[in-house]
Amino acid sequence: MISFGSWCQMDLDTAEASLESDQNVFKDGEWFQFRIHYGFFNASYVTLSLEADTINKVPVFHAKGYGTTTGLARLLYKVEDYYDSYFSQENGLPLWFIRNINEGGYTKDLEIRFDHEKEIAKINDKKKNKQQEIKVNPNAHDLISAFYHLRNINDTSAMKVGESVEINMFFDAENYLFKLKYLGVETLNTKFGKVRCRKYIPYVQSGRVFKEQESVTLWVSDDQNKIPIRFQADLAVGAIKCDLENFKNLKHPFEIKL
């Protein structure tokens, strides 16, 4: 069963794009619902919402993610995942990350405070009652802030087939390099109509080795919103898909061919 966290996971010398708040491709009140399914069998739903907030008088966006299994899948494997990320409206970097999950009895309850000047993550493991500080890579993102940061990178619209965009990530007390390789443009048939998308394959690097997730593909709308339309993991038989089910309060028009 795919959980909320499992499908959301630059070279160190890669420069980060500087972001101004008025350049954000998203806005306060944006909301998405995604449906995870295997064929006609619904497995779970994921929602992702965004609202403006402040932390110590610093303007931030508060992104809230929630994932849960449904129907028969919930009887077989209960998932109840909560994610919160507070990231700067000015540069997109996370200040506070919360992960509270229950996946078939496997639980975690973590809070992470980021100090980007000192390049330190302060981790509070509430379940184990353990606190620690870990060195993070420059401009490191959490799982949720990475989603919004990648949408904000202007260079993705000018990428050529085979090129990649990369960012530093920090997840579960470890530093990672995350990369999206661009495969080209493809039009998908969706419940909303035909949507022109940019197609990517994700890579994750732990240590010095990049692992290409060849069986995983991501389609992102080829418009100013840059929203995920489909995420697909191919299996030996069939594929598990995560499709955009509903949305509201987009900053830009959603380009759909009816």
Helices and strands as residue ranges (DSSP letters): H 4-7, G 21-23, E 31-38, E 41-55, E 58-69, H 71-76, E 79-88, E 94-103, E 106-115, E 120-125, E 130-135, H 143-152, G 154-158, E 164-171, E 174-190, E 193-206, E 209-212, E 216-221, E 228-234, E 239-248
